[in-house]
């Protein structure tokens, strides 16, 4: 779900965060390329939102380009970093005793006292390797049972499915924990953005009035 700040930074045409935002005299803003494409289709320089005709073929750039770029960078960075819901630190370790990702602060806590840890990337590779080896072994067993009775072959298949299910369950728990950590962190960030959104909206409106003031003065003169 998009935050209020992200909604304020979205182009009404492409519904993405502004790229080279421009502002029309009616105060509506758009990506420069989106507006130009819209005008070429309509053959009129009208606002896609309110249909007001623009007097300028090259609307002024809105002072939001740097803000939009910073927002996209922070959003991409948040999406790529899973963090601990208790300490807001990166999940860099995997507790072998609890079978869950932890941060460096968790490692030194009483909850994980005397536990064994591995780097989370190394633990993921190890799980993947074990899964692959187990599946390969089961495949070889199934191949070699062509001469045995059908009942024995079916028994091996049942074992294979059971083992594969157990391994997938382990990975499912790992992914579920990571998803919960991400949701907790994103929820906290959304709450912070909601608090800032109103102030940002007021600043955006003030900037719009500042940009349009010279144009209004020129028209009145």
N, C-alpha and C positions, 0 to 999 in steps of 0.2 A: 504494500500500500504506500502510495506516494505521500510525503510529508507536505505540510502546508507551504513550506518554503519552496519545495520542488514544484508544486502547482503554480506558484507565483512566477517561476522561472520558465514555464513551458510556453512554447509557441502555439497559438490557437490553430495553426494550420497543420503542422506535422506532429503536434502534441509531444515533442521532445524538448529537452532543455535548449534554450536559445543558442544559436550559432550566429555570430555577428548580428546582434539584435539591433533593429531600427525602430524608430517611433514615428507615427503619423501625427498630423495636427489634431486628430480626434483623441490622442493619447493612447491608442492601442499599439501594442508592440508585436513584432514578428521577426523571424529569421529573415535576413536580407534575401537569401536565395528563394525562400518560400514565397515571400511577397512578390518578387520579380516573376516567378513562375505563375503565380495567381493572376498577375496583371496581364501576362502574355495570353493566358487562356480567356480572360474576360475582355481584353482589348480596352479596358478602362482602368484608370488608376484609382480604384475604389477600395475602401477598407473591407477586408474579408469578414469583419465582425459586424460593423454598423453601416456599411455601404457608402460612407462619406467619401466624396471625391477628393483625392489629394492634389494639392497644387504643385507638388514637387515630384519630379521623376526619380530623384535620388534622396530619399528621406535621411535625416541625420542619424548617425549611429547613437544608440542608447548606451549610457555609461554603465553597462552591466556585463560587458564581455569578460572582464577579469573575474568578476564574481561567479559567472556561469562556469568558467574554466576551473576555478578553485573548487566549486561545488562538485563538478564531475570527477575531479581528481580524488577528493575526499570520499566520494561515494564508492569509487572503484577500489580505493584502498581499504575501506571498511568491509566491502564484500569479499576481499581476498584474505582478510585476517580474522580468524576465529579467536575469540578472547574468553578468558575465564570469567564467569558471571560473579564470582566471589571477589576477585581482585583486579579485574579488568586488564590482566596481563595476557600476553600471547600464550597460546597452548603449545608449548614446545616439547613437552615430555609425555610419555605414556606409562602409567602405573601398571606394572605387570600383576600386582596383587589384586588391585581393584578392577583391572581391565578397562581403564578409562583415561582419556587425555587430561593432563593437569598442567598448571603453570609452574614457574620456578618458586613462587611463594607457597603454593600448595605442597610442593616437594618438602619444604622445611616445616610444614605444619604438623601438629600432633596427629591429625587424621591419617597422614601417610608416614608415620614414624616407622623406621626400619623397613620400609618397603623398597622394592626393586623398580628401577626406572630405565627407560630407553628413550632416546630421541624419537619424537613422534613420527618423523619420516622413516627412520630405521624400523620402527615397529610396524608401520604400514607395509613397508617392503617385505618384512619377515612374514607377516600374515599372508600377503599375496603369494610369496614363495611357497609357504606351507600348503596353501590352497591348491596351487598349481601342481606341486609334487603329489599331493593326495589324489587329485583328479587323474593325473597321469598313471599313478599306480593302479587305480581302480580300472582305468581303461585297459591296461595290460592284463589285469585279471579277467576282465570280461572277454577280451580277445582270446585268452587261453582256455576259456571254458567251453569252446565250441563242441568239444567231444564229450562233455559230461552231460548228465541227464538234465532235462529242462528244469526240473525242480531246483537243482543246485545253481543253475544259471540265474534263475529268478531270485534266489537267495542272495547272490552276489549283487544283483541290481538293487535289491532292497537295501543292502548295506551301503551301497554307493550313494543312493538317494538320501539315506539317513545321515551319512557323514557329510555330504554336501550341504544338507539342510542345517546341520550344526555349525558348519563354518560360515554359512551365509548369515545365520542368526548372530554370530559374533560380530560380523561386519555391520549388520543392521543396528546392533546396539551402539557400536562406535559412531555410525553416521547419525543415529538419533541423538546421541549426546552432543555431537558437534552442532546439529541443527538447533537444539535447545539453547546451547551457548550463544549461537549467532542470533537467535530470536531475542534473547534477553538483552544482548548488547544493542541490537538494532532498536528495540523498544526504548531503551534509555536514550539513545541518540535522537529518536523521533520526539521524545518528550522535550529534550533540549531544543530541538529545532522549532517545535511548536511555540516555545517561550520566546524564541528570537524572531519568529516569523512576522509578528505584528510590527515590531520595530523596523524590520527590513522593508515591510510594505510601506511604512510611512516614509522611509528614506527614498524608496523608489518613486513614490508620488511626488516628493519634494524635488527629485532630480528631473522628473518629467516637467514639472512646472518651470524649473530653471531653464530647461532646454527650450521650452515653448515661449518663454517670456520675450526673447528678442524678436521672434517671428510675429508675436502679437503687437509689439511696439512698432515694428516696421509697417504692419498693415494699417494701424491706426494713424501713423504719420503720412 
